[in-house]
Amino acid sequence: MSSITVTGKVEKSGFGVGVWALVSESGETYELYNPPADLKKPLSKVTVTGKIRNDVMTVAMIGPVLEVTDYKT
């Protein structure tokens, strides 16, 4: 799996308890996979580096699942 870097905003998305999502500056939505505590809150701008997890299925199905390896707020 290769790493990607995405800049965007973090927001809560989905049904019920919801999931944390990263919405890129170009409008693509990524579901954050086990995000660190600092990313479990709305943020207007963050740069996240991570790996797309094609082997992970979710109930929310809001976009590709992104496992965070690093981030900068």
C-alpha positions in Angstrom: 0.0 0.0 0.0 1.4 3.4 -1.0 1.0 6.5 1.2 -1.1 9.5 0.1 -1.3 13.0 1.5 -4.6 14.8 1.6 -5.4 18.3 2.8 -9.0 19.2 3.9 -11.3 19.5 6.8 -12.4 16.9 9.4 -16.1 16.5 10.1 -18.5 14.0 11.7 -20.5 12.1 9.1 -22.9 9.3 8.8 -25.7 7.8 10.8 -26.1 7.1 14.5 -22.9 7.7 16.4 -21.3 8.7 13.0 -17.8 8.4 11.7 -15.0 10.9 11.3 -14.4 12.0 7.7 -11.8 14.0 5.9 -13.2 16.1 3.1 -10.4 17.1 0.7 -10.0 20.5 -0.8 -11.2 19.0 -4.1 -14.3 17.6 -2.5 -13.4 13.9 -2.1 -14.5 12.3 1.2 -12.4 9.8 3.1 -13.5 7.8 6.1 -10.8 8.0 8.8 -9.8 4.6 10.1 -9.0 4.5 13.8 -8.1 8.2 13.9 -6.0 9.6 16.7 -7.8 11.6 19.4 -6.7 14.9 17.9 -8.6 14.1 14.7 -11.8 13.2 16.5 -13.2 16.7 16.4 -14.2 19.2 13.7 -11.1 20.9 12.1 -11.2 23.5 9.4 -7.8 22.5 7.9 -5.6 19.5 8.3 -3.1 17.7 6.2 -3.2 13.9 6.7 -0.8 11.3 5.4 -1.9 7.7 5.4 -2.8 4.6 3.4 -6.0 3.7 1.6 -7.4 0.4 3.2 -9.1 -1.5 0.4 -9.3 -4.5 2.8 -11.6 -2.7 5.3 -15.4 -2.5 4.9 -17.5 0.0 6.8 -21.2 0.6 7.5 -20.9 4.3 6.6 -19.6 3.7 3.1 -18.9 7.5 2.7 -15.7 7.0 0.7 -12.3 5.3 0.7 -11.1 4.2 4.1 -7.9 6.2 5.1 -5.6 4.9 7.8 -3.8 7.9 9.3 0.0 7.5 9.7 0.7 11.2 10.3 -1.1 14.6 10.3 -0.5 18.3 10.7 -3.1 20.8 11.8 
